[in-house]
Amino acid sequence: MAARKRKRKTGIFKSLLIRLTVWIVTLSVLGGTALFFWTDYQIREKFNKQLWDIPVHIYSSPFEIYPGLTGSADLLQKRLLGLGYRRVGQARGVGEFSAADGSMTLITRPFEFWDGPQPARAVNIQLSGGRIHSIEDRDSGAKVSLLRLKPHLIGSLSQSTHQDRYLVRLDDMPRLLLETLLAVEDRRFVKHWGVDPWAIIRAAWANFRAGRIVQGGSTLTQQLVKNVYGRDDRTYTRKFLEATTALVLEYRLDKRQILEAYCNEVFLGQDGKRAIHGFGLGSQHLFGRPVAELNANEIAQLIGMIKAPSSYNPWRNPVDAKKRRAVILGLMQDKNLISRIDYERYLNADLQLRSDEHRTRRPFSSFVDVVFRQLSDRLDSEDLKSSALSVFTTMDMEVQRAAQAALSGELTAIEKTAGLPPGSLEGGVVALQPDSGEILALVGSRNSYVGTFNRTLSARRPVGSLVKPVIYLTAFMNSKSWTLGSVVSDRPVTYNIKGSANWSPKNYDEEFLGNITVLDALAQSRNVPAVKVGMKIGVKQVAENLRKLGAPVSAPVYPSILLGALELSPIEVAQMYQVLANSGFKADLRTIFAITADSRAIGRATSSRVEAVMPSDKTYLTLYGLQEAVRNGTGSGLLNTFSPALNLAGKTGTTDDFRDSWFVGMSGNILAVVWVGRDDNKPTGLTGATGAMRVWASMMNQVNLQALNLHSGGNIQFVEIDLDSGLRATSGCERVGRIPFLAGTAPKRNASCR
């Protein structure tokens, strides 16, 4: 009886166990099937659509080489090295050049420009007399009229995240990089199905022997899953989901697709707020050249960073970075990927890093600020998220680097000579082509870091004497009686201003010169004559012309505007003076030349909108006065650095209590505005000549300037006049000047000189 009861209970237990097992198996199958399809759906959604939010890539203006281009062999080599080209004994590969006496061999990089693809090309360049004499295709011997080099990548940023990457196809990756990657990160990549049990066992044994975690068992596929889906929590659930997703990913994609995705997704550290993803951008960030051109030394550095990008950051931790590189080089030799000779050569070599990058430093961030503002005005948000969006800008790397070096270096030197606290001075620079309005360089701070205040755009400061040329231009426009030879009184005067206290303007030196010509008054930047002329022609007329030139002058206006009681940013000043430098024609300032999406041009700015806002003949007179300021006036210090043959024009600006130092200078091909001051608005003790003009001279001394030759258009005649009376000079006159006049406005009476 008892035996039957036990048998019955056993049967019931077995039945329940079988049912439970069936339910568990059924639920597991259903759950596993659901997990598979859910994971498969997630992968298809992620990989069939846009896997990454592709950043907008911003490029400088390309460097163009052509017969007749001025510049020595040393300058040409400097430009090539700045573009990341390697100098070698004999150029054989893309991105290399070799140089001998008077000649150079160069192999350019392929690149997708706005007007189509340009393949790599090997050329021979002959130089003679400080210029390029000829360019020949090395293979065909054909003459080359123009060689356009791949531009600098000056900035890139996602519109929705702080990630950044530069997509590269697997076929464009160096074979050595791929082989080294697999040897270091996943030796059985081509054999496993996304999860490698042998790697897990090997890692577990290594960790057990070490008594700590020294090795991981994740495959490249699992690492890709973790990077793409952002699963950083260290839990068994996360590991299980990661492994499951890796298995499904291997089912959906082939090995080449997975490897290419990994190479473009791998995290390689931070550059300020910007996360560096992928070998393409990592190569540019670290070495300043495309990943396809990396040598074994650089590849070892790059692969070594994957394990711990922060710990092996070569700028922050160079010693640890070299140790990690040595480990990778050793593995490369063990796997016969490099020779013993290369191993020993690279083992003791210095870290090869680009010279103009350092951690969070972004030397072109101020310029990129302007690009993004103008880009947002031209494209909507959907266009900005378009894949492979490339923006080609007007930046001239030679001018940009000169501006950055001059602002940083000169402000430090000025602080020492003026006895100012180190780091107390700040500044902004904008340089442009006067005829087109293309911005060649823009610097918003002495320290160009991401997030620094862009003073060129946003610092609106009183402009002081920069208004004076507009006063005299307005006078020339309003009456034929006003000329450069007109005599104006530089004597004390008091104005009764309705509703305000009496106003007695003074000169900066608190002296008075008596009667002087308008030419001398402008060249020497005399305050009192400028006020007297402005009051006679009308303050409102001066304000209206300032608006036409691009200065945002609000109403009502007061007489103090005649002495620069007007706050403008450096870029607004640049727009105003662009019109003067361009014979009265206004071209909107721009930074964007062309835009492409997926290598297809979607926007091209062949020229700025240009309109005549000032009469060219009156503008000619104003420009001549600014040239006189350099020849014999407040800008004459430039002649210590530059040849008089350049015919430079310039205008200094100094505000009350020496708080702001301005200088606007122009040659035939470049107009540049410099502001120097303190963010706390305290006095600096600097005039326009002792502060901003020093920065301008240092910058322009590093670039190729062309002479500023004014074109009169046939309506100008030069007449010798007596500078004391403003009448035609005679033989007895001591102070004589040859001055331009509009036809019919020159004095007819002779001076009575004895």
C-alpha positions, 0 to 999 in steps of 0.5 A: 500500500505504502509502495503504491502511494510512493509510486503514485507520488513519484509519477505525479512529480515526474509529470509535473517536472516534465510539464515544467520542463516543457513550459521552460523550454517553450518559454525559452524558445519563444523568449529566445525567438522574440529576443532574436527578432527584436535584436534583428529589428534593432540592427536592421533599423540601425544599420539600414538607415544612417548608422551615424549622425555624420558631422559637417566637415569644414575645409580651408581654401585649397592651396593652388600651385601654378607657373608664376606663383611667387615664393621660394622653395623653402616657402613651398616646402613649408606649405606642403609640410603644413598640409601633412605631406612627408619629405622623403629622399625620393617621392614614390607614394601619395602625400610625399615630396622630394626636393633638390636644387631648383626642383621638386617632385610631388605626389598629390592626394586624391580628393572630391572637390566641389567641381568633381573628383581629382585623382592623385597626380605625380608632378615635377616642379621647377623653381627659378627666381623666387617663383614657380617656373613650370609644372610637368606631369611626371608620367606623361610630361604634359604641362600642368597649368594648375595644381589644386591640393587637398585642403585642410580639415579645419573643423567638423561637428555633429549637429545633434551630438559632440561625436565626430568622425571622418568616414573611410572605406575598408579598401582605403585602410592600410593593410598593415593597420587592419592586420595589426588591429586583428592581431591585437584586438581579435585574432580569430575574427574571421573564424568566430560567429560574433562571440569567441568562447576560446577568447573568453576562456583564455581571458578568464585563465589570464585573469585568474593567474594575475589575480586581477582583470588583465585581459578581455574576451570581447570580439571586435563585433562585441566591441562594435555593439558596445560602441554603437549602442552605448552600453557601458554598464558592467553587468551580466545582463549587459554582457548577455545582450551584447553577446546576443546582439553580436551573434545576430549582427554576424548573421546580418552582416558579412565580416567586411561590413563589420570590420569597416563599421568598427574602423569608423566607430572605434573611440579614440579619445576626446578633443575638448567636448568633441569625441574622436571616432574612427581611424579616419578622424583619429589619423587627422587629429593625431598626425595631420594626414589621411589614414591611408598614408600612415607608416608602421610607427603611426599605426602602432600609436593609433592601435595602441590607443584603443585599449585606453584612449585617455591613458595612452593620449600621446599629448597628455601621457607621452611616456605611457603612450610610447610604452604602449606603442612598444607593445604593439610594435613587438606584436607586429614583429612577432606576427611578421608584419614588420621587419626587425629593422623597422621594429628597432627603428620605430621603438626608439623614435619620437612620437609623431604628432601634428604640430598645430594640435594639442588636446582641447586646442582648436586653432580655427574655432573662431573662423568655424563659428562664422562658418556655422552662422552663415551655413545656418542661414543658407541651409535648413536643419535637414540639409545640415544632417545630410550625410557627407556634407562638406563645406569649402571655405575662403580661409587662407591657411597662410594668412590664418596662421600668421594672424594667430601667431601675430595676435598671440605673440605680439600681445605677450610682447606688448604686455612686457614693454607696456608693463601690463599684467601677463594675459591681461590683453585680448584681441581680435583679427579679421582679414579679407579680400577687399574686392570679393569680401572673402574672409581669409582669416579670423581670430577671436582670442589670443588663445584659440580654444573651443568655447573661448569668447569670439571677440571678432564677432561679439565684442562691440567696442568704441571705434574712436578715430576709425570714423574720421575717413567717413566724415571726410568722405561725406564732405567730399560727397556733399560739396565740391568745396571740400577737397583734400587740399581744403584748409580747416582750423585746428583751434579750440572750439566749444559747441552748445549742444541742446539738452547737454553740457557744452562740448569742447573737443580736444586732440589726443596730444592736447595741442592745436596746429592752427590751419591745416589741410584736410589731407594732413588732418586725416593723415595725422588723425586730428580730432578738432578738424574732424569735428568741425568738418562733421558739424558743418556737413551734418552729423546725420549725413555722416551717420547715414553714410556709416549705415550704408557702409554696413555699420549698425548706427541707431537713432538718434545720433549725437555729435560725439559719434564724430569722435568714435562714440560708436560701438562696433565689432571687428567684423563690422569694422571690416565690412565698413572698410571693405567698401572704402578699399573696394572703391565704394562697392560693398560686397557682403563678407563671406566664409563659404565658397561651396557646399557638397553633399555626398560629393554632389554640389548643392551650393556654390557662391561664385561671388558675393552680392556687390552693390555701389554704395559710395561714389568711387571718385570720392572714395579714391580721395579718402583712400589716398588720405589713408595712404598719406597716414602711412607715408607721413601720419599716424601709421608711418611706423609701418615703413620700418617694416614694409617697403614704401613701394607697397603704397599701404593705407591704414587708419589708427583708432584710439578711444578715451583713456586708451581703453581700445586700440584699433588699426585697419590696414590694407594692401592691394590684396588684403584688408585686415582689422585688429582690435586690442584691449582688455575684457574688463574695459580698463585702460591699456595705455596703448594707442592704435599705433603702439598696440593694434598696429604692431599686431597688424605689422607682425601678421602682414610681414608673414604673408605675400602682399601686393601693392595698393595702386589706386585707380582714378578712372580719369576723373582725378588730377594731381596739383601742387598746392601750398600746404599752409594756404591750400592754394596753388603752390608757387616758387616761394612756397616752402611746404608744398604737396602734390595732392589729387583733386576731382576734375574742376575742384582744384584751387585756381588762385596761386598762393602768395609765398615769399 
